[in-house]
Amino acid sequence: MKSMFNKSKTNKSDLIDYDKNVEFYFTNLINSIILFSLNKTELELLIAPAFDPIFELESEIDYAFTPVCFETIFRNQLIDVKFKPALLNFKQITDEIPSEIWDWEFIETEQNWINVRKKANELLTEMGIKTREYNDDFTTIYDQFGKTLKKGKNGS
């Protein structure tokens, strides 16, 4: 399998910078798979003023598979490289969900969503991830006045 990461375009100091954030990249990847493992009711429980699970399903998976971030997780051995093909396959399956069914009404009924949810749960189990709880350690939450209620690990 060809690497998504072009080493010739990234210098060593850039890699060190990415390595500093590897815990965030790992959390983002696992969170994205967890979101796909949840059913409609479980996803609805995550709804908050600044958190739309449907938007997060789509955006987190794309960010999690940004080549340099994705490769950093394996380079730092947070996930065994043997899972890389299965993870890339999972990303492809999510990319194949037709745009017209990216909506609440289809999450429980469309076979694409049912298959993705099943695959997400299988993948998480194979990787030894026991919880299906979204990890918000890197999430900063603000009140309606812009005051920080919870500061994420990344300090932002």
Phi and psi in degrees as a GROMACS rama.xvg file:
@    title "Ramachandran Plot"
@    xaxis  label "Phi"
@    yaxis  label "Psi"
@TYPE xy
-74.1454  137.461  LYS-2
-70.3028  142.881  SER-3
-80.8908  -7.0555  MET-4
-108.436  117.313  PHE-5
-90.1801  100.342  ASN-6
-64.9762  -27.1774  LYS-7
-68.9635  -19.4643  SER-8
-98.4588  -0.77392  LYS-9
-123.84  124.761  THR-10
-87.9707  170.147  ASN-11
-61.6271  -38.239  LYS-12
-66.8885  -33.4378  SER-13
-63.6525  -42.4473  ASP-14
-61.7503  -40.351  LEU-15
-62.4602  -40.6411  ILE-16
-61.5825  -42.6118  ASP-17
-65.3238  -39.3944  TYR-18
-59.5734  -34.8772  ASP-19
-62.6412  -24.9201  LYS-20
-107.192  14.2472  ASN-21
-60.6997  -34.0547  VAL-22
-63.1284  -39.4115  GLU-23
-63.5284  -46.1707  PHE-24
-61.7479  -41.2949  TYR-25
-62.6765  -48.1359  PHE-26
-60.4276  -41.5556  THR-27
-62.183  -43.1503  ASN-28
-63.7659  -49.0765  LEU-29
-64.4722  -43.3022  ILE-30
-57.5831  -42.1217  ASN-31
-63.7135  -39.641  SER-32
-70.4081  -39.5331  ILE-33
-58.8304  -44.1718  ILE-34
-57.2929  -41.4401  LEU-35
-71.1023  -18.9392  PHE-36
-82.3129  -12.3818  SER-37
-89.3786  149.702  LEU-38
-87.0313  177.361  ASN-39
-56.938  -46.287  LYS-40
-61.5892  -44.085  THR-41
-64.995  -40.1049  GLU-42
-65.2205  -40.3272  LEU-43
-62.443  -29.7837  GLU-44
-66.9718  -19.0752  LEU-45
-86.9723  -11.4406  LEU-46
-59.3163  130.411  ILE-47
-146.14  165.869  ALA-48
-51.6177  -35.8748  PRO-49
-110.76  18.5105  ALA-50
-139.493  109.602  PHE-51
-109.01  107.044  ASP-52
-56.3107  -35.8252  PRO-53
-64.9399  -45.7913  ILE-54
-61.358  -43.9416  PHE-55
-64.881  -37.0271  GLU-56
-54.6273  -47.5413  LEU-57
-75.6821  -43.4538  GLU-58
-80.1495  -39.0475  SER-59
-65.7518  -38.1243  GLU-60
-65.4301  -38.9677  ILE-61
-66.3239  -44.5423  ASP-62
-65.532  -40.5483  TYR-63
-60.4696  -29.4365  ALA-64
-101.725  15.2119  PHE-65
-58.6968  124.655  THR-66
-48.654  -50.2744  PRO-67
-66.2203  -35.9056  VAL-68
-69.3451  -46.364  CYS-69
-59.1625  -48.2552  PHE-70
-66.1089  -32.5689  GLU-71
-61.2994  -36.0865  THR-72
-60.8075  -42.8992  ILE-73
-75.9095  -39.4465  PHE-74
-60.3781  -33.7201  ARG-75
-92.6768  5.02542  ASN-76
59.5102  33.8278  GLN-77
-77.3608  -24.4083  LEU-78
-132.808  135.51  ILE-79
-61.758  135.529  ASP-80
-59.1033  -20.9276  VAL-81
-63.2909  -19.6342  LYS-82
-87.6788  -8.35613  PHE-83
-56.9467  -49.7081  LYS-84
-59.9244  -40.6001  PRO-85
-65.9533  -38.7875  ALA-86
-66.569  -43.7398  LEU-87
-64.0938  -36.756  LEU-88
-64.7803  -41.427  ASN-89
-60.9144  -43.2291  PHE-90
-60.1993  -42.1781  LYS-91
-62.8636  -41.3447  GLN-92
-62.1004  -41.4747  ILE-93
-68.3906  -35.3834  THR-94
-64.8843  -24.6786  ASP-95
-86.5827  -0.790511  GLU-96
-67.9235  120.948  ILE-97
-59.9671  139.447  PRO-98
-58.2126  -31.3032  SER-99
-71.2803  -9.76272  GLU-100
-111.648  14.0735  ILE-101
-81.1236  70.7145  TRP-102
-155.435  151.243  ASP-103
-50.0976  -42.4166  TRP-104
-63.7283  -16.7789  GLU-105
-103.187  -12.6413  PHE-106
-59.9613  -34.1409  ILE-107
-94.0942  -16.3743  GLU-108
-112.355  -29.6481  THR-109
-79.2036  133.036  GLU-110
-59.5151  -35.1382  GLN-111
-56.8272  -48.2687  ASN-112
-65.6533  -40.7225  TRP-113
-62.79  -44.0046  ILE-114
-64.9847  -41.7011  ASN-115
-64.7847  -42.7337  VAL-116
-61.5369  -43.9873  ARG-117
-62.4545  -45.9984  LYS-118
-63.9008  -40.1015  LYS-119
-61.442  -45.4676  ALA-120
-64.2719  -40.9957  ASN-121
-62.7803  -44.3996  GLU-122
-63.9469  -45.4726  LEU-123
-61.0021  -42.4465  LEU-124
-63.3107  -45.7495  THR-125
-60.1084  -34.4827  GLU-126
-82.8265  -3.509  MET-127
83.021  17.0488  GLY-128
-86.7273  111.513  ILE-129
-87.6447  -33.6212  LYS-130
-87.2637  154.148  THR-131
-120.151  29.3457  ARG-132
-95.6014  132.697  GLU-133
-65.8351  128.028  TYR-134
-91.4861  113.035  ASN-135
-102.952  23.1816  ASP-136
-57.4991  -28.8113  ASP-137
-100.938  9.03011  PHE-138
-97.0308  130.047  THR-139
-100.721  129.048  THR-140
-114.292  132.337  ILE-141
-115.312  151.922  TYR-142
-85.2106  -178.097  ASP-143
-65.8342  -12.6064  GLN-144
-101.205  3.08339  PHE-145
85.5582  7.06537  GLY-146
-79.7836  136.361  LYS-147
-70.8398  122.029  THR-148
-94.0433  -35.32  LEU-149
-145.449  126.576  LYS-150
-101.448  127.927  LYS-151
-72.0181  165.645  GLY-152
-59.4952  -29.6602  LYS-153
-75.7084  -3.91783  ASN-154
81.256  -0.910638  GLY-155
